[in-house]
């Protein structure tokens, strides 16, 4: 549990950011890779909800090698400053030699998950610190999965205040793109484009009430069944908070977008399906994002 002093510092920190966003508006912050995040904040690999898809495909030895490369990249981009850079350079050279030897011999031995051999005296830039802090300290977040024929990508909206949101988009290749948003509408617009990238949400249709049994038995009517079977983009949007939040599933076809909204997990009622237009979809996502 955070101390009252830390909570107060976070409140002041968020207030300063909100004022900056009010002046400059929603703005891109920075981009980091899976392996760079692992270097900067290794605990976040297990403590944060954002996935690291590239790291999931690597062995322990491969991680050692890519971490060394990531650290070199962070230093060259001046995202971090390393005081003991000579010692670091020696470790990076040794890692490169080990990588070459391993590839030549085909040795896949797991030698650990972080660069080894030196204790880094590392300082990170304010932009990096900002992104890492905001993704760790949100009390409420929106997690969105986008399923297409190309694979799975993610978008997360970390809610801090009605005028401060951190949006993190994670590609299937493990690139994390961070944006600061100054309003729920701006954050919702990013999520809207994520679940409806071809902008097919056209017009609202009648609401169809469903039961869990109908969904499990795939007895949802011809129109919704056609949308499910012909969807080019499927979105899964869920609120992450202390209490289980609603679930919004979207099915974007060539011509329309259907939503299936579940008010509460495992509830016997409260499931609504319908085709929606862009404005209605924006309102639904904005409501999920807005602080309660």
Backbone as a ProteinNet text record, in pm:
[ID]
protein_1_A
[PRIMARY]
XXXXXXXXXXXXXXXXXXXXXXXXXXXXXXXXXXXXXXXXXXXXXXXXXXXXXXXXXXXXXXXXXXXXXXXXXXXXXXXXXXXXXXXXXXXXXXXXXXXXXXXXXXXXXXXXXXXXXXXXXXXXXXXXXXXXXXXXXXXXXXXXXXXXXXXXXXXXXXXXXXXXXXXXXXXXXXXXXXXXXXXXXXXXXXXXXXXXXXXXXXXXXXXXXXXXXXXXXXXXXXXXXXXXXXXXXXXXXXXXXXXXXXXXXXXXXXXXXXXXXXXXXXXXXXXXXXXXXXXXXXXXXXXXXXXX
[TERTIARY]
85.5	0	88.7	49.4	128	105.1	209.8	199.9	125.4	69	1.9	94.4	227.1	320.7	333.7	342.8	352.6	224.5	109.7	-17.9	-23.6	25.6	23.5	115	233.8	325.5	263.9	194.5	130	21.5	-55.9	-160.8	-101.3	6.4	72.2	129.1	187.6	245.6	137.8	22.9	-87.2	-143.2	-148	-198	-110.6	20.8	113.7	95.9	81.1	62.7	-67.5	-173.6	-303.1	-296.1	-224.7	-209.5	-132.4	-29.1	50.2	-34	-117.8	-204	-309.5	-359.3	-458.6	-401.7	-271.9	-207.9	-172.5	-119.6	-69.5	-159	-260.9	-350	-287.3	-366.7	-320	-196.3	-95.3	33.1	105.4	176	258.5	368.4	406	507.2	638.1	637.6	758.2	723	822.7	808	918.4	881	976.7	946.1	1047.6	1027	1011.2	964.4	954	1083.5	1193.8	1321.6	1371.8	1338.2	1376.6	1299.5	1171.3	1092.6	1147.3	1191	1247.7	1373.6	1451.8	1571.5	1532.9	1437.8	1403.2	1319.7	1231.9	1139	1110.2	1207.9	1190.3	1072.6	1039.8	927.3	794.3	787.8	662.3	625.2	721.5	691.7	591.1	587.3	491	385.6	412.1	321	228.3	255.8	172.1	88.2	-25.1	-118.1	-77.7	5.7	45.1	128.9	99.4	176.1	311.8	400.2	530.5	543	476.6	466.9	598.6	693.3	821.7	899.2	902.2	977.1	920.3	788.8	724.9	774.3	833.3	879.1	1027.3	1096.6	1241.4	1279.8	1387.8	1445.3	1521.9	1564.7	1640.5	1769.9	1840.2	1965	1939.5	1834.7	1801	1764.1	1698.5	1665	1791.8	1889.9	2016.1	2075.5	2071.4	2131	2051.3	1917.6	1838.2	1836.6	1849.6	1856.5	1983	2091.9	2216.4	2202.9	2140	2117.4	2023.3	1919.1	1823.2	1890.1	1977.8	2048.1	2136.4	2203	2283.7	2196.3	2077.7	1986.4	1940	1906.6	1861.5	1969.8	2093	2203.5	2227	2225.4	2252.4	2143.7	2019.2	1908	1899	1986.5	1988.5	1859.5	1794.9	1678.8	1723.1	1845.9	1904.7	2046.6	2095	2234.3	2299.9	2409.1	2480.6	2612.6	2630.8	2751.6	2875	2860.3	2974.9	2972.1	2979.6	2962.1	3075.8	3199.4	3311.2	3290.4	3244.8	3217.8	3103.8	3003	2891.2	2938.1	3024.8	3072.3	3145.2	3220.7	3291.4	3192.7	3085	2983.7	2911.8	2881.9	2813.9	2901.4	3030.6	3120.8	3125.9	3128.6	3131.2	3001.9	2888.9	2760.1	2752.8	2806.8	2806.3	2890.6	3004.6	3090.2	3021.7	2953.4	2881.2	2767.9	2699.7	2590.9	2642.1	2753.8	2810.5	2853.3	2913	2956.6	2837.8	2732.2	2612.8	2544.8	2537.7	2476.3	2557.8	2690	2775.2	2762.8	2745.6	2739.3	2599.3	2499.3	2361.1	2323.5	2399.2	2375.1	2258.1	2152.6	2035.4	2024.6	2136.7	2135.1	2074.3	1990.8	1928.5	2025.6	2076.3	2174	2117.1	1982.8	1923	1834.3	1773.1	1676.3	1711.4	1824.7	1866.8	2014.6	2060	2203	2281.4	2388.7	2462	2604.3	2672.2	2813.7	2846.3	2746	2774.4	2652.2	2676.7	2569.7	2560.5	2450	2436.2	2407.5	2477.3	2444.9	2368	2236	2155.4	2051.4	2041.2	1939.2	1856.3	1725.6	1638.5	1582.1	1541.4	1489.3	1351.4	1307.6	1174.2	1062.1	1073.1	968.1	952.7	1064.2	1060.1	1004.9	1053.2	1004.7	854.7	807.8	665.9	581.6	620.5	544	542.9	657.4	666.2	588.7	588.9	515.9	365.6	317.9	173.8	114.6	191.5	136.3	134.2	206.7	210.9	112.9	70.8	-0.9	-148.5	-200.9	-343.1	-427.7	-537.1	-628.9	-736.7	-742	-844	-784.4	-814.5	-760.1	-860.1	-845.9	-925.8	-830.6	-858	-774.2	-852.4	-790	-855.5	-767.5	-828	-759.9	-818.5	-732.2	-776.7	-732.8	-831.2	-804.6	-832.1	-731.5	-746.8	-673.8	-682.3	-610.5	-459.4	-414.8	-271.5	-219.8	-310.1	-266.9	-337.5	-276.3	-334.9	-252.3	-319	-253.7	-335.2	-274.1	-338.2	-332.2	-429.6	-430.5	-479.6	-409.4	-447.6	-460.5	-565.9	-588.1	-581.1	-480.1	-462	-528	-627.7	-708.3	-652.1	-615.8	-563.5	-655.8	-715.3	-808.8	-891.1	-992	-1078.3	-1005.2	-886.3	-808	-666.4	-647.8	-516.1	-529.6	-485.8	-489.1	-358.6	-306.8	-194.7	-247.7	-223.3	-266	-142.3	-144.6	-31.8	-80.9	-26.6	-58.5	58.7	27.7	130.6	109.8	206.6	196.1	229	197.6	226.5	375.9	457.1	601.4	666.2	586.1	640.6	687.1	627	655.1	545.2	585	491.5	492.6	378.4	366.4	280.5	339.1	272.1	224	100.5	41.6	-23	-5.7	-75.7	-203.1	-316.1	-444.3	-500.3	-559.3	-609.5	-758.3	-826.5	-970.8	-1012.6	-1126.1	-1179.4	-1216.4	-1262.4	-1299.3	-1178.8	-1066.3	-945.8	-897.7	-899.3	-858.4	-956.5	-1085.6	-1186.9	-1172.2	-1137.1	-1118.2	-1006.4	-900.1	-791.7	-838.3	-917.2	-970.9	-1072.1	-1151	-1250.5	-1183	-1079	-1007.8	-938.8	-906	-840.4	-936.7	-1062.8	-1159.8	-1233.9	-1227.8	-1294.2	-1197.2	-1086.4	-982.7	-1027.4	-1129.2	-1177.8	-1299	-1336.1	-1445.4	-1573.6	-1617.6	-1740.1	-1862.3	-1841.2	-1955.5	-2042	-2164.3	-2246.1	-2364.6	-2458.8	-2578.8	-2628.2	-2703.1	-2755.7	-2870.9	-2877.7	-2988.6	-3059.4	-3164.6	-3240	-3156.8	-3185.9	-3115.3	-3175.2	-3088.6	-3129.5	-3083	-3178.2	-3143.9	-3105	-2993.4	-2944.2	-2924.3	-2923.4	-2893.7	-2760.7	-2694.1	-2569.6	-2589.6	-2707.2	-2735.1	-2739.3	-2800.5	-2805.6	-2665.8	-2581.2	-2445.2	-2366.7	-2376.3	-2302.2	-2350.7	-2479.4	-2535.9	-2530.5	-2472.6	-2461.6	-2598.7	-2696.2	-2833.5	-2863.1	-2800.2	-2805.5	-2876.7	-2936.9	-3006.9	-2917.5	-2982.3	-2907.8	-2818.3	-2869.5	-2792.8	-2662.9	-2672.1	-2551.9	-2459.5	-2514.7	-2432.6	-2353	-2418.5	-2348.3	-2234.2	-2260.4	-2155.5	-2037.8	-2066.4	-1960.5	-1879	-1948.8	-1880.3	-1804.2	-1843	-1779.8	-1696.4	-1669.5	-1594.4	-1450.6	-1405.3	-1265.1	-1180.6	-1245.5	-1177.5	-1269.2	-1217	-1291	-1219.7	-1295.2	-1238.7	-1295	-1208.8	-1250.1	-1205.3	-1301	-1270.9	-1325.6	-1238.8	-1280.3	-1221.9	-1299.2	-1254.5	-1180.2	-1059	-979	-981.4	-1041.5	-1053.6	-1069.9	-1083.4	-1100.2	-1224.4	-1333	-1454.9	-1461.3	-1503.8	-1511.3	-1596.1	-1543.9	-1613.5	-1685.7	-1752.9	-1825.7	-1731.1	-1788	-1714.4	-1786.5	-1712	-1767.1	-1693	-1766.7	-1709.4	-1762.5	-1673	-1713.7	-1676.9	-1765.6	-1744.9	-1756.9	-1644.4	-1643.8	-1635.1	-1739.4	-1741.7	-1702.9	-1728.8	-1698.6	-1792.6	-1913.8	-2014.5	-2071.4	-2047.4	-2111.2	-2029.5	-2065.3	-2001.9	-2109.7	-2102.3	-2194.1	-2121.9	-2198.5	-2145.8	-2225.5	-2155.5	-2220.7	-2169.5	-2259.7	-2224.1	-2272.2	-2180.7	-2212.8	-2190.5	-2298.6	-2289.4	-2207.2	-2226.3	-2152.9	-2114.7	-1995	-1954.2	-2046	-2080.3	-2159.8	-2300.6	-2347.5	-2483.6	-2583.2	-2704	-2806.2	-2873.5	-2855.9	-2917.3	-2820.5	-2866.5	-2783.2	-2691.3	-2721	-2640.6	-2718.3	-2657.6	-2723.9	-2637.8	-2701.9	-2632.3	-2704.9	-2626.4	-2686.4	-2578.4	-2617.7	-2525.3	-2523	-2407.6	-2397.4	-2326.9	-2355.1	-2283.3	-2164.2	-2084.9	-1960.4	-1984.5	-2086	-2110.4	-2150	-2235.3	-2276.9	-2160.6	-2076.6	-1959.6	-1865.2	-1846.2	-1761.6	-1818.9	-1948.6	-2011.5	-1994.4	-2007.7	-1993.6	-1851.8	-1752.3	-1613.4	-1578.6	-1627	-1601.4	-1656.2	-1774.5	-1833.5	-1748.6	-1690.1	-1604.1	-1475.7	-1424.7	-1297.5	-1312.1	-1421.6	-1437.8	-1426.1	-1355	-1344.7	-1482.6	-1506.9	-1637.6	-1646.3
-120.1	0	124.5	224.9	347.1	433.4	503.4	590.3	717.5	788.6	916.8	1016.4	1011.6	1104.4	1077.1	948.2	912.4	949.9	924.5	961.3	1110.8	1190.3	1335.1	1377.1	1315.5	1347.3	1312.8	1200.3	1161.2	1260.5	1306.9	1403.4	1532.9	1579.4	1700.9	1678.2	1562.3	1524.1	1524.7	1464.1	1458.6	1597.3	1679.9	1815.5	1896.2	1882.9	1953.1	1905.2	1773.5	1718.1	1765.9	1767.5	1811.7	1955.8	2039.9	2178.8	2187.3	2104.7	2104.2	2056.8	1955.4	1905.9	2007.9	2082.2	2184.8	2289.8	2316.6	2416.3	2358.3	2233.2	2176.3	2074.4	2024.1	1924.5	1785.7	1688.1	1550	1543	1465.5	1466.1	1333.3	1289.2	1168.6	1190.2	1084	1094.3	1028.3	897.7	828.1	687.4	616.5	476.7	395.3	278	185.8	44.8	-39.8	-180	-264	-387.2	-480.2	-485.6	-505.7	-526.4	-399.1	-282.4	-157.5	-139.1	-174.4	-167.1	-264.3	-381.2	-479.6	-426.5	-347.2	-284.9	-176.1	-91.8	25.7	-8.5	-107.3	-139.2	-289.1	-372.2	-517.2	-572.5	-510.4	-560.2	-545.9	-450.8	-428.6	-547	-633.8	-749.6	-842	-842.2	-925.2	-843.5	-714.9	-634.3	-544.4	-524.7	-439.3	-523.7	-468.9	-545.1	-546	-451.4	-446.1	-568	-632.5	-750.7	-714.2	-812	-797.7	-913.8	-901.8	-1017.1	-1065.6	-974.5	-1020.2	-1101.2	-1055.8	-1128.8	-1268	-1282.3	-1412.4	-1518.7	-1478	-1573.9	-1608.8	-1545.7	-1561.6	-1655.1	-1727.7	-1808	-1717.2	-1773.1	-1693.7	-1639.9	-1721.4	-1676.1	-1565.9	-1582.9	-1480.6	-1349.3	-1357.5	-1235.1	-1162.8	-1237.6	-1177.2	-1095	-1150.1	-1081.5	-956.8	-971.6	-855.9	-747	-783.7	-682.9	-598.7	-663.7	-589.1	-492	-536.6	-448.6	-333.6	-364.8	-262.3	-156	-198.5	-102.9	-11.1	-68.5	13.1	116.4	73.7	164.2	277.2	245.5	348.1	452.1	406.2	498.8	586.9	525.9	602.6	704.9	674.1	768.2	870.1	857.7	946.4	938.2	820.8	796.8	767.6	717.6	697.1	750.8	782.3	824.1	726.9	666.3	569.3	631	644.7	709.7	622.7	490.8	400.5	340.4	428.7	385.6	296.8	316.5	232.2	87.5	71.6	-62	-126	-45.9	-95.2	-139.5	-61.8	-93.7	-228.1	-255.8	-383.7	-500	-482.5	-587.3	-606.8	-497.6	-508.5	-580.7	-553.2	-622.7	-771.7	-803.5	-944.1	-1013.9	-942.6	-1000.1	-1025.3	-931.9	-948.9	-1069.4	-1086.1	-1200.6	-1330.9	-1329.9	-1448.1	-1482.3	-1378.8	-1399.8	-1465.2	-1414.7	-1470.5	-1615.3	-1643.9	-1780	-1873.5	-1822.6	-1904.7	-1938.5	-1840.8	-1864.8	-1964	-1956.8	-2047	-2190.2	-2207.2	-2341.6	-2395.1	-2305.3	-2348.5	-2370.4	-2313.1	-2330.3	-2244.1	-2305.1	-2230	-2226.1	-2235.2	-2238.4	-2111.8	-2127.4	-2013.7	-1959	-1838.2	-1781.4	-1666.7	-1647.6	-1541.4	-1454.2	-1358.3	-1275.7	-1128.6	-1090.8	-950.5	-942.2	-829.5	-814.4	-828.7	-904.4	-933.2	-880.5	-875.6	-844.3	-704.2	-618	-481.4	-423.7	-349.4	-276	-138.7	-113.5	10.8	128.6	237.1	365.8	443.5	421.2	466.1	569.7	676.7	779.5	790.8	797.7	801.6	941.4	972.1	1104.8	1124.5	1249.2	1274.6	1209.7	1206.6	1148.7	999.6	930.6	787.3	763.6	841.4	828.5	853.7	952	985.6	868.3	808.9	696.7	578.6	545	429.8	452.9	577	607.9	601.6	661.1	665.8	527.6	440.1	306.9	220.3	261.8	183.5	233.4	359.2	421.1	447.4	400.7	421.2	329.1	382.1	300.3	237	278.3	228.4	231.4	128.6	123.5	55.4	84	19.5	-62	-191.5	-279	-319.6	-298.2	-328.2	-424.6	-533.3	-626.3	-612.3	-608.2	-601.7	-730	-808.1	-933.2	-913.3	-937.9	-932.6	-1052.4	-1064.5	-1172.8	-1156.4	-1036.2	-1010.1	-1045.6	-1071.7	-1106.8	-1026.4	-1020.8	-958.7	-838.5	-724.1	-604.8	-553.1	-465.4	-419.5	-268	-213.8	-72.7	-62.8	15.5	35.3	183.3	218.4	355.8	358.2	426.3	437.6	567.5	554	668.6	725	853.9	919.8	1031	1103.8	1211.2	1241.4	1325.6	1355.6	1433.2	1483.3	1556	1499.9	1372.9	1310.1	1159.9	1115.1	973.7	939.2	820.9	768.1	656.5	667.7	564.9	490.6	358.8	274.7	176.3	186.8	90.8	-5.9	-135.2	-238.6	-319.2	-315.5	-390.2	-537.2	-620.2	-763	-790	-694.8	-709.9	-656	-604.7	-558.8	-415.2	-329.5	-186	-118.5	-39.4	29.3	177.9	232.1	372.4	444.1	541.8	611.2	748.8	782.3	912.2	967	1096.1	1162.9	1225.8	1193.9	1249.9	1337.6	1450.9	1547.5	1539	1442.8	1428.1	1285.6	1245.2	1112.1	1098.1	1206.4	1201.6	1172.2	1239.1	1215.4	1071.8	1021.7	883	787.2	818.5	733.3	732	845.6	850.6	757.4	747.3	654.8	510.6	481.2	345.9	314.8	415.3	396.8	358.8	430.6	400.2	265.5	222.3	92.9	-22	-11.6	-119.8	-104.4	15.9	39.6	108.6	40.3	106.3	143.6	75.3	105.9	199.2	243.7	340.5	296.3	175.4	121.6	143.1	186.4	214.9	319.4	282.1	365.5	428.1	345	398.6	302.2	357.6	277.3	190.1	70.7	-20.1	-54.7	-134.5	-171.3	-255.4	-239.7	-314.2	-453.8	-553.5	-692.7	-742.5	-782.1	-835.3	-982.4	-1018.2	-1155.2	-1212.6	-1344.4	-1413.5	-1487.2	-1519.4	-1597.1	-1729.6	-1790.7	-1918.2	-1901.5	-1794.7	-1770.6	-1754.1	-1685	-1664	-1794.3	-1871.8	-1998.6	-2097.1	-2089.7	-2179.6	-2120.1	-1999.4	-1928.5	-1908.1	-1884.9	-1860.9	-1711.9	-1630	-1485.6	-1414.8	-1490.2	-1428.8	-1418.7	-1413.4	-1416.6	-1293.9	-1175.2	-1052.9	-1049.7	-1078.2	-1077.2	-1193.1	-1308.1	-1422.8	-1389.3	-1322.7	-1283.1	-1186.2	-1092.9	-997.5	-1068.5	-1163.3	-1237.8	-1319.7	-1387.4	-1476	-1400.8	-1275.8	-1200.1	-1081.6	-1078.1	-966.2	-966	-849	-830.4	-788.1	-719.2	-674.7	-705.1	-777.7	-805.9	-735.8	-655.7	-584.9	-637	-653.8	-691.7	-581.1	-510.7	-396.1	-422.4	-413.2	-442	-337.9	-302.4	-209.8	-288.1	-242.4	-304.4	-212.7	-259.9	-180.6	-276.6	-221	-306.2	-393	-336.1	-412.9	-449.6	-573.1	-614.5	-517	-474.8	-377.4	-440.9	-357.8	-407.5	-458.8	-536.1	-588.4	-545	-487.5	-445.1	-518.8	-596.5	-666.8	-603.3	-578.5	-516.4	-608.1	-609.4	-688.4	-593.9	-562.8	-471.9	-552.8	-544.3	-612.1	-511.6	-545.4	-452.3	-332.2	-348.9	-245.6	-191.3	-258.7	-217.1	-262.8	-209.1	-249.9	-282.4	-402.1	-446.8	-443	-411.8	-419.7	-520.7	-589.6	-673.2	-622	-565.9	-501.4	-587.6	-623.7	-702.1	-611.6	-579	-483.2	-536.2	-664.6	-724.1	-867	-909.9	-1048.4	-1148.5	-1253.8	-1365.5	-1325.7	-1209.6	-1168.3	-1241.6	-1266.3	-1338.7	-1249.9	-1118.6	-1025.3	-909	-810.2	-693.2	-706.8	-802.2	-819.6	-760	-662.8	-593.2	-597.9	-626.7	-630.1	-538.7	-470.6	-384.9	-332.4	-297.3	-221.7	-77	-10.6	126.3	215.1	344.8	445.5	494.7	579.3	627	704.5	790.9	872.5	787.6	686.8	599.2	517.4	467.1	389.8	476.7	601.8	692.7	714.2	732.8	753.8	631.6	511.7	389.1	375.8	402.4	390.9	501.2	622.4	734.7	704.5	644.6	610	508.3	414.1	313.4	377.5	476	537.8	637.1	710.7	820.8	771.8	844.4	805.4	801	699.8	687.4	779
0	0	0	-79.1	-86.4	36.1	79.2	195.8	158.2	258.3	230.3	161.3	197	134.9	-14.5	-52.6	-193.6	-267.2	-203.5	-265.4	-291.3	-197.2	-213.9	-328.7	-337.4	-445.8	-581.8	-588.8	-713.7	-752.4	-654.4	-682.9	-738.1	-677.8	-727.3	-866.9	-888	-1016.4	-1125	-1094.5	-1190.7	-1218	-1114.3	-1133.8	-1228.4	-1213.8	-1302.9	-1447	-1464.8	-1598.7	-1661	-1581.4	-1632.4	-1681.7	-1608.5	-1651.3	-1783	-1796.3	-1920.1	-2038.1	-2015.9	-2123.1	-2161.5	-2063	-2092.6	-2186.8	-2175.1	-2261.4	-2398.6	-2399.3	-2524.9	-2590.1	-2518.9	-2575.4	-2576.6	-2622.1	-2632.2	-2720.2	-2675.8	-2745.7	-2730.3	-2836.5	-2826.1	-2723.1	-2653.9	-2550	-2594.1	-2613.6	-2657.6	-2700.9	-2755.2	-2794.7	-2728.9	-2680.2	-2620.5	-2668.9	-2674.1	-2709.4	-2582.4	-2600.4	-2487.8	-2408.5	-2481.6	-2413.7	-2346	-2401.1	-2335.4	-2205.3	-2207.2	-2083.8	-1980.3	-2025.7	-1933.5	-1866.9	-1939.2	-1881.8	-1782.5	-1820.9	-1741.3	-1618.2	-1631.2	-1522.9	-1524.4	-1485.4	-1496.2	-1416.7	-1303.1	-1223.6	-1297.3	-1391.1	-1463	-1552.6	-1583.1	-1667.4	-1602.1	-1469.3	-1397.7	-1323.7	-1301.8	-1220.4	-1301.7	-1431.7	-1515.6	-1610.5	-1651.8	-1735.1	-1881.6	-1923.6	-2064.2	-2100.7	-2213.6	-2252.5	-2311.3	-2318.2	-2385.3	-2484.6	-2599.2	-2691.4	-2748.2	-2771.4	-2826.4	-2724.1	-2600.2	-2497.6	-2475.8	-2494.1	-2472.3	-2568.6	-2680.7	-2781.3	-2765.5	-2670.4	-2659.1	-2545.1	-2565.5	-2458.1	-2362.5	-2250.8	-2154.6	-2213.2	-2291.1	-2351.5	-2453.7	-2533.1	-2632.1	-2564.5	-2451.3	-2377.9	-2332.5	-2285.7	-2242.9	-2356	-2476.6	-2590.5	-2630.1	-2638.8	-2682.7	-2575.4	-2448	-2343.1	-2357.5	-2392.4	-2411.7	-2528.1	-2635.3	-2750.5	-2713.9	-2635.7	-2594.9	-2509.1	-2420.5	-2335.3	-2419.3	-2519.9	-2609.6	-2680.9	-2724.2	-2793.4	-2702.7	-2578.2	-2483.7	-2459.7	-2448.3	-2424.6	-2546.7	-2666.2	-2787.8	-2815.7	-2777	-2795.7	-2683.3	-2585	-2467.8	-2388.2	-2395.6	-2310.8	-2168.3	-2154.5	-2022.7	-2024.3	-1906.9	-1890.3	-1793.6	-1837.2	-1754.8	-1711.7	-1581.6	-1528.9	-1551.2	-1527.3	-1544.4	-1685.3	-1785.5	-1923.5	-1971.7	-1923.4	-1966.2	-1921.6	-1798.9	-1746.7	-1825.6	-1857.5	-1937.7	-2075.6	-2137.3	-2271.7	-2273.5	-2169	-2161.4	-2154.1	-2077.3	-2066.2	-2199	-2269.1	-2397.9	-2500.1	-2499.8	-2591.7	-2559.6	-2430.7	-2391	-2430	-2414.9	-2451.8	-2601.4	-2680.6	-2825.6	-2866.2	-2801	-2830.8	-2791.3	-2675.7	-2630.3	-2725.8	-2775.2	-2869.5	-2997.2	-3049.3	-3171.5	-3150.1	-3034.7	-3005.3	-2989.9	-2925.7	-2907.7	-3038.2	-3129	-3258.3	-3339.9	-3326.9	-3403.7	-3353.1	-3219.8	-3162.8	-3149.7	-3165.3	-3148.4	-3004.2	-2911.2	-2768	-2724.4	-2671.5	-2626.2	-2476.3	-2406.3	-2260.9	-2203.3	-2103.8	-2036.2	-1932.6	-1956	-1862	-1782	-1785.5	-1706.2	-1789.1	-1728	-1798.3	-1798.7	-1743	-1744.7	-1777.3	-1834.2	-1860.2	-1731	-1735.6	-1612.9	-1621.8	-1507.9	-1505.7	-1461	-1444.7	-1403.1	-1332.2	-1226.1	-1158.9	-1224.6	-1291.1	-1366.4	-1274.8	-1299.8	-1237.5	-1344.6	-1348	-1461.8	-1419.6	-1497.4	-1476.8	-1604.5	-1587.9	-1705.5	-1726.1	-1849.1	-1881.8	-1820	-1803.7	-1748.1	-1829.3	-1962.9	-2045.6	-2017.8	-2005.8	-1976.2	-1836.2	-1741	-1603.3	-1595.8	-1672	-1673.9	-1721.5	-1834.1	-1888.6	-1792.6	-1737	-1648.3	-1519	-1470.5	-1347.6	-1369.8	-1478.6	-1503.2	-1530.1	-1594.6	-1623.2	-1497.2	-1393.9	-1270.2	-1163.8	-1173.1	-1061.3	-1088.8	-1201.2	-1229.6	-1143	-1090.5	-1011.7	-1098.4	-1222.8	-1316	-1456.6	-1535.5	-1671	-1763.1	-1891	-1993.9	-2080.6	-2093.6	-2175.4	-2299.8	-2416.3	-2543.4	-2622.9	-2669.8	-2759.7	-2898.9	-2999.1	-3138.6	-3208.7	-3253.8	-3323.6	-3472.8	-3555.7	-3700.7	-3761.1	-3892.8	-3960	-3946.8	-3913.7	-3898.3	-3760	-3665.5	-3531.3	-3423.9	-3308.1	-3189.2	-3147.3	-3127.6	-3073.8	-2956.5	-2877.5	-2754	-2742.4	-2671.9	-2635	-2491.8	-2411.4	-2271.7	-2242.9	-2171.8	-2128.7	-1976.9	-1923.6	-1778.6	-1732.7	-1647.1	-1603.8	-1474	-1475.9	-1356.1	-1306.9	-1396.8	-1361.9	-1485.9	-1470.5	-1584.8	-1693.9	-1660.9	-1760	-1774.8	-1736.7	-1749.2	-1772	-1890.5	-1928.5	-1999.9	-1972.7	-2049.3	-2137.9	-2268	-2362.6	-2410.9	-2401	-2443	-2548.5	-2667.4	-2773.1	-2787.3	-2790	-2797.3	-2925.3	-3015.2	-3139.8	-3115.6	-3214.3	-3201.8	-3198	-3245.5	-3242.3	-3117.1	-3022.3	-2894.7	-2892	-2975.9	-2970.5	-2889.8	-2789	-2700.6	-2734.5	-2779.3	-2816.6	-2713	-2645.1	-2535.4	-2580.9	-2539.2	-2568.6	-2442.6	-2417.3	-2307.7	-2362.2	-2301.2	-2343.5	-2232.6	-2273.7	-2176.6	-2151	-2213.2	-2190.8	-2221.4	-2162.4	-2189.4	-2336.9	-2398.6	-2539.5	-2627.3	-2598.9	-2678.9	-2663.5	-2540.2	-2517.2	-2584.6	-2577.4	-2639.8	-2791.4	-2851	-2996.5	-3040.8	-2960	-2993.4	-2982.4	-2879.3	-2863.7	-2973.3	-3012.3	-3118.2	-3250	-3286	-3410.3	-3402.3	-3282.2	-3262.6	-3291.4	-3245	-3266.7	-3399	-3458.8	-3586.9	-3683	-3718.1	-3798.9	-3939.6	-3992.3	-4126.9	-4124.4	-4003.6	-3983.3	-4053.4	-4019.3	-4078.8	-3989.5	-3863.5	-3776.8	-3844.8	-3879.4	-3967.8	-3895	-3853.1	-3788.6	-3682.3	-3587	-3477.1	-3524.6	-3467.5	-3493.5	-3364.6	-3372.1	-3251.6	-3155.8	-3025.6	-2921.9	-2910.6	-2902.6	-2888.2	-2752	-2666.1	-2534.5	-2547.5	-2482.6	-2490	-2349.6	-2341.6	-2216.5	-2232.3	-2120.8	-2131	-2204	-2185.5	-2251.5	-2402.9	-2449.8	-2593.9	-2652.2	-2579.9	-2628.6	-2630	-2521.9	-2515.5	-2620.9	-2655.6	-2756.6	-2897.3	-2907.1	-3035.7	-3099.7	-3014.1	-3060.3	-3046.1	-3131	-3114.8	-3230.4	-3318.4	-3431.7	-3554.1	-3670.5	-3796.3	-3815.2	-3783.8	-3811.2	-3731.2	-3601	-3517.6	-3554.9	-3584.4	-3626.4	-3752.4	-3847.8	-3970.5	-3939.2	-3846.7	-3809.5	-3743.8	-3655.5	-3587.5	-3687.4	-3778.5	-3873.3	-3981.5	-4008	-4115.4	-4065.4	-3936	-3879.1	-3929	-3973	-4011.8	-3892.3	-3797.3	-3674.8	-3556.6	-3459.3	-3335.8	-3220.8	-3146.5	-3032.7	-2901.6	-2802.7	-2667.3	-2573.3	-2513.5	-2428.3	-2288	-2188.1	-2051	-1956.9	-1855.2	-1752.1	-1644.8	-1611.6	-1506.1	-1384.3	-1278.4	-1155.4	-1039.2	-916.7	-798.8	-811.6	-859.9	-883.8	-1031.9	-1066.4	-1207	-1287.9	-1402.1	-1484.1	-1601	-1681.3	-1797.5	-1905.6	-1998.3	-2112.8	-2239.5	-2333.1	-2461.6	-2572.3	-2650.3	-2764.6	-2892.2	-2986.5	-3113	-3228.8	-3329	-3450.5	-3569.9	-3632.6	-3747	-3876.1	-3958	-4087.1	-4195.6	-4321.1	-4430	-4430.7	-4373.1	-4388.1	-4257.4	-4145.8	-4020.3	-3901.8	-3785	-3660.3	-3557.7	-3502.4	-3398	-3263.2	-3158.2	-3022.7	-2941.9	-2852.8	-2751.2	-2617.1	-2538.3	-2412.6	-2296.1	-2206.9	-2087.2	-1966.2	-1895.8	-1785.5	-1669.1	-1633.1	-1522.7	-1557.8	-1520.8	-1549.2	-1480.5	-1552.3	-1499.4	-1457.2	-1501.1	-1467.9	-1557.4	-1503.3	-1579.4	-1682.4	-1670.3	-1764.4	-1787.1	-1865.6	-1889.5	-2008.4	-2098	-2219.2	-2336.7	-2403	-2513	-2638.5	-2752.4	-2880.9	-2978.9	-3063.6	-3166.3	-3260.4	-3381.2	-3466.9	-3419.9	-3430.3	-3380.5	-3481.8	-3470.4	-3546.7	-3468.3	-3530.7	-3471.3	-3342.7	-3341	-3221.1	-3102.1	-3125.7	-3016.4	-2965.4	-3056.6	-3015.1	-2931.8	-2973.5	-2896.5	-2756.2	-2745.3	-2615	-2525.2	-2583.5	-2504.1	-2449.2	-2532.9	-2488.3	-2390	-2414.5	-2322.9	-2184.8	-2179.5	-2049.6	-1975.6	-2048.9	-1984.2	-1931.6	-2004.9	-1967.8	-1853.5	-1851.8	-1756.2	-1613.5	-1527.3	-1386.4	-1321.8	-1240.7	-1175.1	-1053.9
[MASK]
++++++++++++++++++++++++++++++++++++++++++++++++++++++++++++++++++++++++++++++++++++++++++++++++++++++++++++++++++++++++++++++++++++++++++++++++++++++++++++++++++++++++++++++++++++++++++++++++++++++++++++++++++++++++++++++++++++++++++++++++++++++++++++++++++++++++++++++++++++++++++++++++++++

